[in-house]
Amino acid sequence: MTQTGMNPQGMVTGALGAGQGVVFPTPGQMMRRRAYRHYGFIFGGVILVLILAMALLAPWIAPHDPYYQDLERRLMPPIWQSNSTWNHPLGTDNLGRDYLSRLIYGARISLLIGLSAMFLSGLFGSSLGLIAGYFGGRIDMMVTFLITVRLALPVILVALAVVALIGSSLKVVILVLGLLIWERFAVVMRSSTQQLRSMDYVSAAKATGCSTPRILLAEILPNLMNNLIVVATLEMARAVLLEAALSFLGMGVQPPLPSWGLMVSEGKEFMFFNPYLITIPGIAIFLLVLSVNLLGDGIRDITAPESST
């Protein structure tokens, strides 16, 4: 005869016969155990937290005003080169602005664009995917057609054309990117909703008279959050790269905002004699994108049923 119970630490226990106890970890404990063992998740999370802290604490940790120009100190090298000074640890740009301060404040721009574009695209794409996957039929055909049309359009070229017509600003870049990178949300949410709409708990909700919005938001959407979070991290990294590309081409964030992509664009004219002007913001973009991707992969591995131990 088998008896089960809950010990004071929250572990599920079972008794097989007399005096033989077996302890079963709860799902939350299993996920935490996998998270502690996933080095990519830990590394990505630490780097992303550091970048977030740098962005939030920018007014207190930046040594100088990122917009202040001192032409007498223009193109000063970083501290690992000769003729440098600790007053400007990462040197200065072609206008004499402190590069470390602009790098710190640039984290705000990149994170703002990445998070905002991800939120807009996630809201639009997830809504379309939920509706198409749940209702099917003509609605599914219409959404599939929209996804196909979107996939046929190259993102960077469409973004360049729209920004050239409307004008470039921070709000325009966020809006354009948010409306151009929603297709992954729609595809993942559509396929996942198609799998869940025939589950027993969804049928039970229908039988009890729950409305369609309640079924979608309270029964189906919570069970898709893991997939949604993984796609959101990938799209955030994608938005950061697209913003950097647009700023490099002169169609993204405009001066004097300290965008990392804009810093690379401004430094390309001096890349042969002052390579740090493009190397430093390039490494910053690389670390941000790498941390977000590692975090997304880690969440997928930790929450996937097949990765349980």
KOLKE-870785 format. One line per 5 residues: number of its first residue (from 0); for each residue x, y, z of C-alpha. Coordinates in nm, 4 decimals. Each point is the difference from the previous one (the first is absolute). Layout:
residues N
NUM> X:Y:Z ~ ...
This chain:
residues 309
0> 0.0000:0.0000:0.0000 ~ 0.1358:0.3428:-0.0986 ~ -0.0490:0.3122:0.2125 ~ 0.0969:0.3501:-0.0998 ~ 0.0393:0.3227:0.1938
5> 0.1785:0.3359:0.0197 ~ 0.3019:0.0543:0.2193 ~ 0.0755:0.3375:0.1719 ~ 0.2369:0.1006:-0.2848 ~ -0.2726:-0.0368:-0.2610
10> 0.1353:-0.3269:-0.1416 ~ -0.2520:-0.2608:-0.1079 ~ 0.0644:-0.3233:0.1855 ~ -0.1266:-0.3501:-0.0535 ~ 0.0162:-0.3117:0.2140
15> 0.0478:-0.3363:-0.1639 ~ -0.0622:-0.2672:0.2557 ~ 0.1109:0.0369:0.3599 ~ 0.2621:0.2648:0.0737 ~ 0.1122:0.0521:-0.3606
20> -0.0419:0.3679:-0.0966 ~ 0.0628:0.1501:-0.3426 ~ 0.0325:0.3786:-0.0410 ~ -0.1226:0.1527:-0.3265 ~ 0.1029:0.3596:-0.0845
25> -0.2729:0.2452:-0.0902 ~ -0.0067:0.1529:-0.3543 ~ 0.1297:0.3294:0.1361 ~ 0.2941:-0.1703:0.1685 ~ 0.0798:-0.1915:-0.3184
30> 0.0026:0.3229:-0.2017 ~ 0.2262:0.1738:0.2517 ~ 0.2341:-0.2983:-0.0020 ~ 0.0234:0.0106:-0.3807 ~ 0.0535:0.3785:0.0108
35> 0.2951:-0.0357:0.2385 ~ 0.1590:-0.2547:-0.2333 ~ -0.0574:0.1985:-0.3216 ~ 0.3139:0.2095:-0.0447 ~ -0.1295:0.1784:-0.3092
40> -0.3096:0.1164:0.1893 ~ 0.2115:0.1217:0.2925 ~ 0.2544:0.1781:-0.2209 ~ -0.2677:0.1664:-0.2145 ~ -0.1988:0.1047:0.3052
45> 0.3028:0.1511:0.1748 ~ 0.1094:0.1987:-0.3075 ~ -0.3544:0.1239:-0.0636 ~ -0.0442:0.1036:0.3648 ~ 0.3282:0.1925:-0.0153
50> -0.1092:0.1809:-0.3162 ~ -0.3388:0.0789:0.1566 ~ 0.1702:0.1320:0.3125 ~ 0.2332:0.2100:-0.2148 ~ -0.2970:0.1499:-0.1834
55> -0.1998:0.0715:0.3164 ~ 0.2952:0.1474:0.1909 ~ 0.1375:0.1993:-0.2934 ~ -0.0464:0.3471:0.1597 ~ 0.2005:-0.1114:0.3060
60> 0.2767:-0.2129:-0.1536 ~ 0.0742:0.1935:-0.3219 ~ 0.3134:0.2085:0.0626 ~ -0.0985:0.2807:-0.2417 ~ -0.2924:0.1492:-0.1850
65> -0.0413:-0.2172:-0.3134 ~ -0.0947:0.3072:-0.2051 ~ 0.2802:0.2326:0.1118 ~ 0.2460:0.0798:-0.2801 ~ 0.3636:0.0954:0.0552
70> 0.1731:0.0367:-0.3354 ~ 0.3376:0.0455:0.1679 ~ -0.0270:-0.3599:0.1274 ~ -0.1391:-0.1610:-0.3138 ~ 0.1092:-0.3543:-0.0935
75> 0.1864:-0.0631:0.3225 ~ 0.0985:-0.3704:0.0173 ~ -0.1227:-0.2417:0.2702 ~ 0.2149:-0.0852:0.3016 ~ 0.1665:-0.3047:-0.1597
80> 0.1632:0.2244:-0.2584 ~ 0.2660:0.2658:0.0368 ~ -0.0818:0.3678:0.0616 ~ -0.3170:-0.0993:0.1873 ~ -0.1482:0.1308:0.3228
85> -0.2132:-0.1549:0.2744 ~ -0.2342:0.2976:-0.0279 ~ -0.1280:-0.1696:-0.3183 ~ 0.0571:-0.3764:0.0512 ~ -0.1417:-0.0956:-0.3408
90> 0.1227:0.3124:-0.1762 ~ -0.2070:0.2583:-0.1840 ~ -0.1720:0.0155:-0.3379 ~ 0.0540:0.2366:-0.2906 ~ -0.1836:0.2784:0.1849
95> 0.1814:-0.0431:0.3295 ~ -0.2890:-0.1736:0.1788 ~ 0.0870:-0.2552:0.2664 ~ -0.0406:-0.3454:-0.1559 ~ -0.0674:-0.1850:0.3252
100> -0.2866:0.2346:0.0860 ~ -0.1521:-0.0362:-0.3443 ~ 0.0368:-0.3788:0.0235 ~ -0.1796:-0.0066:0.3369 ~ -0.2849:0.2213:-0.1212
105> -0.0137:-0.1941:-0.3260 ~ -0.1139:-0.3055:0.1958 ~ -0.3209:0.1893:0.0741 ~ -0.0710:0.0590:-0.3682 ~ 0.0696:-0.3591:-0.1048
110> -0.2056:-0.1510:0.2833 ~ -0.2853:0.2439:-0.0545 ~ -0.0197:-0.0793:-0.3704 ~ 0.0394:-0.3746:0.0554 ~ -0.2635:-0.0254:0.2725
115> -0.2482:0.2378:-0.1650 ~ 0.0241:-0.1605:-0.3444 ~ -0.0264:-0.3447:0.1573 ~ -0.3109:0.1024:0.1937 ~ -0.1733:0.1478:-0.3052
120> 0.0840:-0.2916:-0.2263 ~ -0.0924:-0.2509:0.2715 ~ -0.3370:0.1616:0.0612 ~ -0.0876:0.0108:-0.3691 ~ 0.1443:-0.3363:-0.1045
125> -0.1245:-0.1927:0.3041 ~ -0.3526:0.1343:-0.0460 ~ -0.0058:-0.1101:-0.3624 ~ 0.1465:-0.3405:0.0862 ~ -0.2494:-0.0638:0.2800
130> -0.2988:0.0923:-0.2147 ~ 0.1185:-0.1997:-0.3009 ~ 0.0895:-0.3078:0.2021 ~ -0.3227:-0.0046:0.1988 ~ -0.2594:0.0764:-0.2670
135> 0.1690:-0.1496:-0.3065 ~ -0.1860:0.0097:-0.3315 ~ -0.0034:0.3265:-0.1922 ~ 0.1516:0.1941:0.2874 ~ 0.2942:-0.2372:0.0024
140> 0.0368:0.0386:-0.3779 ~ 0.0010:0.3798:0.0285 ~ 0.2615:0.0020:0.2759 ~ 0.2126:-0.2513:-0.1887 ~ -0.0172:0.2248:-0.3064
145> 0.1132:0.2986:0.2099 ~ 0.2893:-0.2028:0.1387 ~ 0.1007:-0.1067:-0.3513 ~ -0.0098:0.3596:-0.1242 ~ 0.2078:0.1143:0.2953
150> 0.2598:-0.2733:-0.0567 ~ 0.0276:0.1036:-0.3653 ~ 0.1043:0.3532:0.0999 ~ 0.3619:0.0559:0.1079 ~ -0.0097:0.1763:0.3360
155> 0.2986:0.2285:-0.0426 ~ -0.1073:0.1265:-0.3454 ~ -0.3583:0.0677:0.1106 ~ 0.1246:0.1748:0.3133 ~ 0.2358:0.2163:-0.2052
160> -0.2780:0.0960:-0.2404 ~ -0.2492:0.0837:0.2762 ~ 0.2517:0.1983:0.2049 ~ 0.1109:0.1897:-0.3118 ~ -0.3617:0.0971:-0.0730
165> -0.1153:0.0839:0.3516 ~ 0.3220:0.1270:0.1495 ~ 0.2354:-0.1499:0.2521 ~ -0.0481:0.0285:0.3747 ~ 0.0025:-0.2261:0.3032
170> -0.3791:-0.0440:-0.0007 ~ -0.0100:-0.0712:-0.3731 ~ 0.2730:-0.2646:0.0282 ~ -0.1848:-0.1739:0.2850 ~ -0.3310:0.0072:-0.1872
175> 0.1459:-0.1218:-0.3293 ~ 0.1928:-0.2853:0.1592 ~ -0.2965:-0.0983:0.2159 ~ -0.2207:-0.0361:-0.3075 ~ 0.2598:-0.1923:-0.2021
180> 0.1186:-0.2802:0.2302 ~ -0.3289:-0.1537:0.1166 ~ -0.0096:-0.3063:-0.2282 ~ 0.1830:-0.2368:0.2370 ~ -0.2459:0.0762:0.2765
185> -0.2891:-0.0724:-0.2352 ~ 0.1452:-0.3272:-0.1310 ~ 0.0900:-0.1392:0.3426 ~ -0.3245:0.1065:0.1662 ~ -0.2109:-0.1307:-0.2882
190> 0.1545:-0.3474:0.0011 ~ -0.0020:-0.0247:0.3802 ~ -0.3622:0.1139:0.0237 ~ -0.1027:-0.2600:-0.2566 ~ 0.1465:-0.2669:0.2267
195> -0.1636:0.1312:0.3172 ~ -0.3497:0.0773:-0.1277 ~ -0.0912:-0.3711:0.0074 ~ 0.1243:-0.0595:0.3559 ~ -0.2413:-0.1198:0.2666
200> 0.0200:0.3136:0.2135 ~ -0.0958:0.2151:-0.3003 ~ -0.2983:-0.2282:-0.0721 ~ -0.0983:0.0201:0.3655 ~ 0.0131:0.3796:-0.0105
205> -0.2250:-0.0013:-0.3060 ~ -0.2421:-0.2391:0.1698 ~ -0.0301:0.2264:0.3049 ~ -0.0949:0.2933:-0.2230 ~ 0.3232:0.2025:0.0108
210> 0.0226:0.2720:-0.2607 ~ 0.2514:-0.0159:-0.2822 ~ 0.2178:0.2852:0.1357 ~ 0.0126:-0.1723:0.3380 ~ 0.1034:-0.3301:-0.1580
215> 0.2718:0.1692:-0.2036 ~ 0.1375:0.2160:0.2817 ~ -0.0543:-0.2221:0.3039 ~ 0.0303:-0.3545:-0.1357 ~ 0.2201:0.0049:-0.3107
220> 0.2310:0.3008:0.0365 ~ 0.1464:-0.0961:0.3437 ~ 0.1054:-0.3362:-0.1444 ~ 0.1825:0.1763:-0.2838 ~ 0.2044:0.2365:0.2146
225> 0.3184:-0.2092:-0.0203 ~ -0.0023:0.0078:-0.3807 ~ -0.0940:0.3677:0.0070 ~ 0.2922:0.0907:0.2269 ~ 0.2495:-0.1867:-0.2176
230> -0.1221:0.1713:-0.3178 ~ -0.0020:0.3364:0.1797 ~ 0.3681:-0.0297:0.0899 ~ 0.0913:-0.0895:-0.3579 ~ -0.2006:0.2914:-0.1401
235> 0.1501:0.2422:0.2498 ~ 0.3499:-0.0945:-0.1170 ~ -0.1177:0.0309:-0.3594 ~ -0.1381:0.3494:0.0654 ~ 0.3303:0.1107:0.1541
240> 0.1923:-0.1188:-0.3068 ~ -0.2455:0.1626:-0.2411 ~ 0.0207:0.3301:0.1877 ~ 0.3781:-0.0150:-0.0140 ~ -0.0148:-0.0683:-0.3740
245> -0.2412:0.2877:-0.0623 ~ 0.2076:0.2393:0.2104 ~ 0.3156:-0.1106:-0.1812 ~ -0.1681:0.0838:-0.3309 ~ -0.1112:0.3396:0.1322
250> -0.3703:-0.0874:0.0099 ~ -0.0311:-0.0935:0.3668 ~ 0.0515:0.1987:0.3164 ~ 0.1266:0.3465:-0.0855 ~ 0.2816:0.1999:0.1635
255> 0.0715:0.0977:0.2672 ~ -0.1700:-0.2991:0.1685 ~ 0.2663:-0.2496:0.1147 ~ -0.1231:-0.3087:-0.1842 ~ 0.2492:-0.2852:-0.0330
260> -0.0807:-0.0407:-0.3683 ~ 0.0426:0.3730:-0.0538 ~ 0.3343:-0.0103:0.1830 ~ 0.1189:-0.2664:-0.2452 ~ -0.1236:0.2138:-0.2898
265> 0.1773:0.3116:0.1293 ~ 0.3227:-0.1924:0.0559 ~ 0.0214:-0.1726:-0.3375 ~ 0.1815:0.2984:-0.1527 ~ 0.2829:-0.0431:0.2522
270> 0.0076:-0.3807:0.0155 ~ 0.3532:-0.0328:-0.1469 ~ 0.1669:0.2441:0.2401 ~ -0.2366:-0.0229:0.2997 ~ -0.1557:-0.3474:-0.0143
275> -0.1283:0.0240:0.3579 ~ -0.2771:0.2304:-0.1247 ~ -0.1745:-0.2945:-0.1659 ~ 0.1447:-0.2856:0.2071 ~ -0.1371:0.1147:0.3373
280> -0.3665:0.0538:-0.1036 ~ 0.0224:-0.3097:-0.2216 ~ 0.1007:-0.2121:0.3005 ~ -0.2836:0.1554:0.2009 ~ -0.2548:-0.0951:-0.2672
285> 0.1493:-0.3496:-0.0197 ~ -0.0248:-0.0534:0.3771 ~ -0.3574:0.1255:0.0172 ~ -0.1198:-0.2191:-0.2869 ~ 0.1967:-0.3003:0.1312
290> -0.1415:0.0355:0.3520 ~ -0.3588:0.0267:-0.1230 ~ 0.0389:-0.3022:-0.2286 ~ 0.1654:-0.2089:0.2723 ~ -0.2747:0.0972:0.2421
295> -0.2681:-0.1030:-0.2489 ~ 0.1697:-0.3320:-0.0739 ~ 0.0366:-0.0616:0.3718 ~ -0.3687:0.0669:0.0670 ~ -0.0908:-0.2414:-0.2795
300> 0.2255:-0.2732:0.1396 ~ -0.1139:0.0519:0.3587 ~ -0.3718:0.0006:-0.0690 ~ -0.0078:-0.2703:-0.2718 ~ -0.1423:-0.3304:0.1305
305> 0.2575:-0.2058:-0.1861 ~ 0.2823:0.1698:0.1914 ~ -0.1229:-0.1178:0.3393 ~ 0.2343:-0.2132:0.2039
